[in-house]
Amino acid sequence: MPTIEFPDGTVIRDGVEIVNHFESLNDNLHAPGTLGQRAVSRLLDAIASAEFWRPCMYYRWNLDQSNREFL
């Protein structure tokens, strides 16, 4: 699980929330601007998180030691 701890002790333990935190520091310059773009972005987030969960877990836990350097 992606985790980041800041010097003040604040901890964020979710990849999306980490990205949102750093985007908010720059006034969300890279966030979708219109309502339609935001809707499509959320839809793609939902599809990607559901569809890529299984392959991500496979690559994280099931590859042998010979591939560790590559990973």
Backbone torsions as a table, in degrees:
resi	resn	phi	psi	omega
1	MET	NA	126.8	177.9
2	PRO	-62.7	131.1	-179.3
3	THR	-138.7	140.2	174.6
4	ILE	-134.7	136.2	177.3
5	GLU	-119.5	129.0	-178.8
6	PHE	-92.9	159.3	-179.1
7	PRO	-55.9	-27.4	-179.9
8	ASP	-81.7	0.6	178.1
9	GLY	97.2	-6.9	177.8
10	THR	-67.2	135.1	179.6
11	VAL	-123.1	132.9	173.8
12	ILE	-119.7	127.3	-173.6
13	ARG	-120.7	40.3	177.7
14	ASP	-149.7	131.6	-176.8
15	GLY	-57.4	-43.2	-179.4
16	VAL	-64.8	-43.0	-179.6
17	GLU	-67.4	-32.7	176.7
18	ILE	-65.0	-46.7	178.2
19	VAL	-61.8	-45.0	179.3
20	ASN	-60.4	-38.4	178.9
21	HIS	-60.5	-49.3	-177.3
22	PHE	-72.3	-31.4	174.8
23	GLU	-66.1	-37.3	-179.5
24	SER	-66.3	-25.4	176.8
25	LEU	-67.2	-23.4	179.7
26	ASN	-109.6	29.0	179.3
27	ASP	57.9	32.0	177.4
28	ASN	53.4	44.8	-177.9
29	LEU	-62.0	-27.3	-176.0
30	HIS	-102.4	4.4	178.7
31	ALA	-80.1	149.6	177.5
32	PRO	-58.3	141.0	-173.7
33	GLY	-88.1	-38.8	-175.3
34	THR	-99.2	164.9	179.3
35	LEU	-61.1	-42.2	178.7
36	GLY	-62.3	-43.8	178.6
37	GLN	-64.5	-39.3	178.1
38	ARG	-65.4	-38.9	178.9
39	ALA	-64.0	-45.5	178.6
40	VAL	-64.4	-39.8	178.5
41	SER	-61.3	-44.7	178.1
42	ARG	-64.6	-38.8	178.2
43	LEU	-62.8	-45.7	178.1
44	LEU	-64.0	-37.3	175.2
45	ASP	-59.5	-45.4	-178.4
46	ALA	-65.6	-43.6	179.9
47	ILE	-65.1	-46.2	-177.6
48	ALA	-64.2	-41.8	-178.2
49	SER	-68.4	-33.3	179.3
50	ALA	-77.0	-41.7	-174.8
51	GLU	-80.5	-29.5	-176.3
52	PHE	-94.7	-4.2	-178.2
53	TRP	-59.7	-49.6	-177.2
54	ARG	-63.6	-50.8	178.4
55	PRO	-62.9	-33.4	178.8
56	CYS	-64.7	-43.5	178.7
57	MET	-66.0	-36.2	177.7
58	TYR	-62.1	-52.0	-178.2
59	TYR	-66.3	-28.4	179.6
60	ARG	-72.7	-40.1	-169.4
61	TRP	-112.5	-17.8	-169.8
62	ASN	-109.7	1.5	-179.9
63	LEU	-88.6	143.5	-176.2
64	ASP	-76.3	172.9	-174.4
65	GLN	-62.4	-26.7	-178.6
66	SER	-65.3	-21.0	-179.9
67	ASN	-97.5	-1.2	-176.3
68	ARG	-60.0	-40.6	-179.5
69	GLU	-64.7	-40.4	178.2
70	PHE	-63.2	-43.2	-178.0
71	LEU	-67.2	NA	NA
